[in-house]
């Protein structure tokens, strides 16, 4: 899943010391405590911050998109406003997960739609900040449209898969593995199906539209990441990776082989080495793209005339820690 429901564990661990000056390799200043930046820009001290301990697909994607974005999310933990699109995705994921609690014959589109109000209430209770989304909608018209859009996404799923014929082995499965290098990989898989023959299928729901063919490889990165973790944990290469795009009604599948997963592993090691160097030097450079227009952190980004928060800890080399066995199960 790796979207808005992702917590500190799935985010790649706790944070680390960093600073950015003009976007180059400026030296970091020493500040004994981490900083919390409020919506008004005020900086307040916070508890001790540790170095990043691993990667999830989302945080790996952040670093590849923009190292400074990774810093803002993992190191500084800057707050981000909830978005209607991301929250709708979280709601739809919750409904599809809960639907499998019902007996197979009762997994119908009407039943799935009926789950939406209760799951929306549960989300609001768990994340009170979501009430901000519709604070300026006193008549509830925009909220009604938003919920109707969630219903449409849920209904479309029934045209792509038949839940009465599925019995997932796992739903919202937390997985974590440590590679021989010491790099920890972790994430949350939407659904794992296991055939009677033992073949494994990893399924992920996307509430957006399927990418164009030239971008399919980027879309599959997350799935290959999960396949690598399962392979390293269980010694099993998943038979199929499946992306279900509810926004466009498409299903993208890929059957990985060991060579695929080895390539992903090498890529992640190179990525983690870059994260380690940035952690030690404090050099987290912004990488401007068209996605910058969607970023919540322009006020702190040098590309937009902003200044990053104070560096939370003295720059130092990442310390090695004792290794634990990998995990595959509830977080």
C-alpha positions in Angstrom: 0.0 0.0 0.0 2.6 2.5 1.1 0.5 5.5 0.9 -1.1 7.7 3.4 -1.4 4.9 6.0 2.3 4.5 6.2 3.8 5.1 9.7 7.3 5.6 11.1 8.2 2.0 10.6 7.1 1.8 7.0 8.7 5.2 6.4 12.2 3.9 6.6 12.8 4.2 10.3 13.6 7.2 12.5 15.3 10.3 11.3 18.9 11.5 10.9 21.2 14.5 11.0 21.1 16.7 7.9 21.4 20.2 6.6 21.1 21.9 3.3 22.5 25.3 2.5 22.3 26.5 -1.1 21.5 23.0 -2.4 25.2 22.0 -2.5 27.4 20.3 0.1 27.2 22.9 2.8 28.5 21.9 6.2 26.0 21.2 8.9 25.6 23.2 12.1 25.3 21.4 15.4 21.9 21.5 17.2 21.6 19.1 20.1 17.9 18.3 19.6 15.7 17.6 16.7 13.3 20.3 15.5 9.6 20.4 14.9 8.4 23.0 12.5 4.9 24.2 13.0 2.5 25.5 10.4 3.5 29.1 11.3 7.2 28.3 10.6 8.2 28.3 14.3 10.8 25.8 15.3 10.5 23.9 18.6 12.9 21.3 20.1 11.9 17.7 20.0 13.3 14.4 21.3 16.4 12.7 20.0 16.6 11.8 16.4 18.3 8.7 15.1 19.8 7.8 11.7 17.6 6.2 9.1 17.5 2.5 9.6 16.2 1.2 6.3 14.1 1.7 3.2 10.4 1.3 2.2 9.2 1.6 -1.4 7.8 5.1 -0.6 10.9 6.5 1.0 13.1 5.0 -1.7 10.9 6.7 -4.2 11.2 10.0 -2.3 15.0 9.9 -2.5 15.0 9.0 -6.2 12.5 11.9 -6.8 14.3 14.4 -4.7 16.8 13.8 -1.9 15.7 17.0 -0.1 12.1 15.7 -0.1 13.4 12.5 1.6 15.1 14.7 4.2 12.0 16.7 4.9 9.9 13.6 5.4 12.3 11.2 7.1 14.8 13.5 8.9 12.8 16.6 9.7 9.4 15.0 9.8 7.8 18.1 8.5 4.0 18.0 8.6 2.1 17.6 5.4 -1.5 18.5 4.8 -3.9 15.6 4.1 -5.1 15.5 0.5 -8.4 14.3 -0.7 -6.9 12.0 -3.3 -4.5 10.2 -0.8 -7.2 10.0 1.8 -9.7 8.5 -0.7 -7.0 5.9 -1.5 -6.6 5.0 2.1 -10.4 4.7 2.5 -10.8 2.5 -0.5 -7.9 0.3 0.6 -9.6 -0.1 4.0 -12.9 -1.1 2.4 -11.3 -3.7 0.1 -9.4 -5.2 3.1 -12.4 -5.4 5.3 -14.6 -6.9 2.6 -12.7 -10.2 2.9 -13.9 -10.5 6.5 -17.3 -11.6 5.0 -18.0 -15.1 3.6 -17.2 -15.4 -0.1 -20.8 -15.4 -1.2 -21.4 -12.1 0.6 -18.5 -10.2 -1.0 -20.7 -8.1 -3.3 -20.5 -4.5 -4.6 -23.5 -3.4 -2.4 -21.8 -4.8 0.7 -18.5 -3.1 -0.2 -20.3 0.3 -0.7 -22.0 -0.2 2.7 -18.6 -0.4 4.4 -17.6 3.1 3.3 -19.3 5.2 5.9 -18.0 3.2 8.9 -14.4 3.0 7.4 -14.5 6.8 6.9 -15.6 7.3 10.5 -12.8 5.0 11.6 -10.2 7.0 9.6 -11.4 10.3 11.1 -11.2 8.9 14.6 -7.7 7.6 14.0 -6.5 10.7 12.2 -8.3 13.8 13.5 -6.5 16.0 11.0 -8.6 14.6 8.3 -11.5 16.8 9.4 -9.6 19.7 7.9 -10.3 18.3 4.4 -13.9 19.3 4.5 -13.8 22.1 7.1 -15.0 24.6 4.4 -17.9 22.4 3.3 -20.6 23.1 5.8 -23.4 21.8 3.6 -21.5 18.5 3.0 -21.8 18.7 -0.8 -18.1 18.3 -1.5 -17.9 15.4 1.0 -20.8 13.7 -0.7 -19.1 13.9 -4.1 -15.9 12.6 -2.5 -17.6 9.6 -1.0 -19.4 9.0 -4.3 -16.0 8.9 -6.0 -14.8 6.4 -3.5 -17.9 4.3 -4.2 -17.1 4.3 -7.9 -13.6 3.1 -7.3 -14.8 0.3 -5.1 -17.4 -0.7 -7.7 -14.9 -0.7 -10.5 -12.8 -3.3 -8.6 -15.6 -5.8 -9.1 -15.1 -5.5 -12.8 -11.4 -6.4 -12.5 -11.4 -9.2 -9.8 -14.0 -11.5 -8.4 -13.6 -11.5 -4.6 -16.0 -14.5 -4.3 -13.3 -16.6 -5.8 -10.4 -15.2 -3.8 -9.2 -16.2 -0.3 -6.2 -14.0 0.4 -3.5 -15.6 2.5 -2.6 -12.1 3.9 -4.0 -8.6 3.8 -2.2 -5.4 4.7 0.9 -7.6 5.5 3.9 -5.9 7.1 7.1 -7.4 5.8 10.7 -6.6 6.8 14.0 -8.3 5.9 17.6 -7.5 6.5 20.0 -8.1 3.6 23.5 -9.4 4.1 24.8 -5.9 3.8 22.7 -4.9 6.9 20.2 -2.8 4.8 16.7 -3.3 6.1 13.8 -3.3 3.7 10.2 -3.0 4.9 6.8 -2.2 3.6 3.1 -3.2 3.7 1.7 -5.4 1.0 -2.0 -4.9 0.2 -2.8 -8.6 -0.5 -0.9 -11.9 -0.8 -2.6 -14.8 -2.6 -1.2 -18.3 -2.4 -2.3 -21.0 -4.9 -2.9 -24.6 -3.8 0.4 -25.4 -5.6 2.2 -22.9 -3.4 2.7 -20.1 -6.0 2.6 -16.6 -4.5 0.9 -13.6 -6.1 1.5 -10.1 -4.6 -1.4 -7.6 -5.3 -1.4 -3.9 -4.9 -4.4 -1.6 -5.4 -4.0 1.8 -7.0 -6.8 4.3 -7.0 -5.2 6.3 -9.8 -4.9 5.6 -13.5 -2.5 3.1 -15.0 0.8 4.7 -16.3 1.7 4.8 -20.0 3.7 1.8 -21.2 7.0 3.8 -21.1 6.5 4.3 -17.3 5.4 0.8 -16.5 8.9 -0.1 -15.1 8.7 2.7 -12.6 5.3 1.5 -11.5 6.6 -2.0 -11.0 9.5 -0.9 -8.7 7.4 -1.1 -5.6 6.2 -4.6 -6.5 9.7 -5.8 -7.2 10.8 -4.3 -3.9 8.1 -6.4 -2.2 9.1 -9.5 -4.2 12.7 -9.1 -3.1 11.7 -8.9 0.5 9.6 -12.1 0.2 12.4 -13.8 -1.6 14.9 -13.0 1.0 12.6 -13.9 3.9 11.1 -17.1 2.5 13.4 -18.2 -0.4 10.3 -17.9 -2.7 10.2 -15.8 -5.8 6.6 -14.7 -6.2 5.0 -16.1 -9.3 3.1 -12.9 -10.2 3.1 -9.2 -9.3 -0.2 -7.5 -10.0 -1.2 -3.8 -9.9 -4.9 -3.1 -10.0 -5.6 0.4 -11.2 -9.1 1.4 -10.0 -8.9 4.8 -11.6 -8.7 3.5 -15.1 -9.9 -0.1 -14.8 -6.6 -1.6 -15.8 -4.6 -4.5 -14.4 -0.8 -4.6 -14.8 0.9 -7.9 -14.2 4.5 -9.0 -14.2 6.2 -12.4 -13.5 9.6 -11.8 -11.9 12.6 -14.0 -12.0 15.6 -14.1 -9.7 17.7 -11.9 -12.0 15.0 -9.2 -11.7 15.2 -9.3 -7.9 19.0 -9.3 -7.9 19.0 -6.1 -10.1 16.6 -4.4 -7.7 18.8 -5.4 -4.7 21.8 -3.8 -6.4 19.8 -0.7 -7.1 18.7 -0.5 -3.5 22.2 -0.9 -2.2 23.4 1.9 -4.4 20.5 4.0 -3.3 21.2 3.3 0.4 24.8 4.2 -0.1 23.7 7.6 -1.4 21.4 8.0 1.6 24.3 7.2 3.9 26.6 9.7 2.3 23.9 12.4 2.5 23.3 11.6 6.2 27.0 11.9 6.9 27.7 15.0 4.9 24.4 16.8 5.3 24.2 17.3 1.5 20.6 16.8 0.6 20.2 18.4 -2.8 16.8 19.4 -4.2 16.0 17.9 -7.6 13.4 20.2 -9.3 10.8 18.5 -11.4 7.2 19.2 -12.4 6.2 17.4 -9.2 7.5 20.3 -7.2 4.1 22.0 -7.8 2.5 19.4 -5.6 5.0 19.6 -2.8 4.0 20.8 0.7 7.5 22.0 1.6 8.2 24.8 -0.8 8.5 27.3 2.1 11.5 25.3 3.3 13.0 24.5 -0.1 16.0 26.6 -1.5 14.6 26.2 -5.0 11.6 28.3 -3.9 13.6 30.8 -1.8 13.0 28.8 1.5 15.4 27.7 4.2 15.4 24.1 5.6 14.9 23.6 9.3 18.0 23.7 11.5 20.1 20.6 11.3 18.8 18.2 14.1 22.1 16.5 15.2 25.8 16.9 14.7 27.0 15.3 11.4 28.6 11.9 12.1 29.1 8.7 10.3 26.2 6.2 10.6 26.9 3.8 13.4 26.4 0.1 12.8 23.8 -1.6 15.0 23.1 -5.1 16.0 21.2 -7.1 13.5 17.9 -8.8 14.1 16.2 -11.5 12.1 13.8 -10.4 9.3 10.1 -10.4 9.9 7.0 -11.2 7.9 3.8 -10.6 9.8 2.0 -7.9 11.8 4.0 -4.9 12.7 
